[in-house]
Amino acid sequence: MYSFMGGGLFCAWVGTILLVVATATDHWMQYRLSGAFAHQGLWRYCLGTKCYLQTESIAYWNATRAFMILSSLCATSGIIMGIVAFAQQPTFTRLSRPFSAGIMFFASTFFVLLALAIYTGVTVSFLGRRFGDWRFSWSYILGWVALLMTFFAGIFYMCAYRMHECRRLSTAR
């Protein structure tokens, strides 16, 4: 059980760090604008070496930002629950800590999937046509890697929960 929780905690730490970095950085998309290289993130866009805040309130940016922040919060609370799951004394008999941590990581995975799906859909259908020479950049890719890491953290914690439940049921007989 502890090996699954250890693997889950490792994936959770890596996934949460990647989520925060992906959310905060300005390299979701790169493109050429009037012959100069430019890149944009969720909060700013940069033309050459000069960066500007995204002051327009566009729905897909707001939705992507909100889902990335919710994902980061779920992953952080999952880490806290995962650390508490290593404690030996069960405080709640009906609510398992590894199960709760797994649910938080699956919620984090769901939120980051929504954020990336919204951003991908709008970028490909609208912005991709506006800018001829464009591509997704490393912040966006970190978001996808974070999705995988939080998903596997949830899988590890669910395996730890199942292992604990199987042991508990076999000793109750």
N, C-alpha and C positions, 0 to 999 in steps of 0.2 A: 504494500500500500504506500509506504513512504517513498519508494522509488518512482512510482507514478506521480506522486505529489511533487517530488523534486524535479522531475522532468516538466511537469506542468508549471511549476514556479519559474523554472529557467525560461520556458517559452513565453510565459506571461511577462517577465521582466523585459525580454528582448522585444516582444510585441508592443508593449506599452511605450518603451523608448522610441521605437520606430514610429508609432502613432503620433507621439508628441513632435518628433522631428518632422514628419511629413506634414503635419498640420501647420507648423510654425514657419517652414521654409518657403522660399519664393520660386521654386523650380518645378512646378507642376506641368508647365508647357513651355516649350521654346519655339520661337518663330523668327522670321525675318520681317522687318517693317521698314520700308524705304531704304533697303540695302543694309540696315544695321541689325545686329542681333538683339533680340529682346526675350525676356522670359517673364512668366507670371506665376503667382501662387494664389492662395485663397485670400490673402490680405493686401498684397502689394503687387505691382507690376514694375518691371525695370526695363528701361531703354538704354542700352549701352551700360554705363556704370552708374547712372542716376535712377533712383527708385522713387515711386510715387504710391501713395495709399490708394486703394480701390475705394473711392468715395461713393460710387453708384451702388444703390441697393438693388441688385439683381437677384431674383428669386433662387436661381440655381446655385449661386455663390453662397447665399445665406443658408440654403438647405445643406449644401456640402459642408460648410463651416459647422453648422449645428450638429450634424450627424458625426462629424469627426470629433467634436468636443464631447458629445455623449459617449462615443466609443472609448475615448480616453478615460472618461470618468468611470465607465463600467469596468474597464480593464484595471484601473487603479483600485477600485473597491474589490475586484476579484483578487488582486494581489494581497490586499489586507486580509480578506477571508482565507486565502490560501496559506498565508503565514500563520493565522490563528488556527488553521486546521492541523498544524503540527503539534498543537497543545494536546496533552493526554486527557484532560478532564472534559467530558462532554457536558456542556451547559444546557443544550437543548436536545431532548431525546427524539423529538419529531423532525427537527430540521438539521440535516447533516451539513457540516461545514464544507467538506469537499464537493458535495452536490451543489451547494449555494455558490461556491467559487466557480464551478463548471458552468452553471447557469449564467453567471455574470460574464464569463468569457464568451459564451455563445451569444449573449446580447451584444457584447462589444463587436463580435464578428459580424452580426447582423447590421449594426449601425455603420460600420466601416464599409460593408458591402453596399448599403444604400447610398452612402456618400460617394463612393467611387463609381457606382452605376449612374448616378445623376450627373456627375462631372463628365464621365466618359460619353454619355449620350448627348449632352449639350455640346461638348467640345467637338465631337465627330460631326454632328449634324449642322451646327451653326458656325462655331469658330473655325473649324477645319476648312470650311468653304471661304471664309473671310480672309484667312491667311493661307497663301499657297504653299509655302515652304515651312511646315511646322511639324512638331513631334512631341510626344509626352516625354517628360524629363524625370530625373531621379527622385524627386519628392513624391511624385505620383507612383512610381515603382515601389518606393518604400511603403506606401499605403497598402499595396497588394501583398507585400511580404509580411506586413503587420497583420493583415487579414489571416494569412496562413498561420502565423505564430499564435494569434489569439484562438483560432480554431483548434489547433493542436493542444493548446493549454486546456481548453474545455474538454477535449477528448481525454487527456491524461487525468484530469480531476474526476471525470465521470468513471473512468476505469478504477481509480482509487476508491471512489464511492462504492462501486459494484463489488470490488474485492473486500471492502470492509463489511458490506451487507452480507456477502456470502459467508464470511467468517463468523459474523454475529449470529446468523441463522443456524449455522452448523453447530455452534457451541450452545445454543438455546435448547437443543433437543435432548 
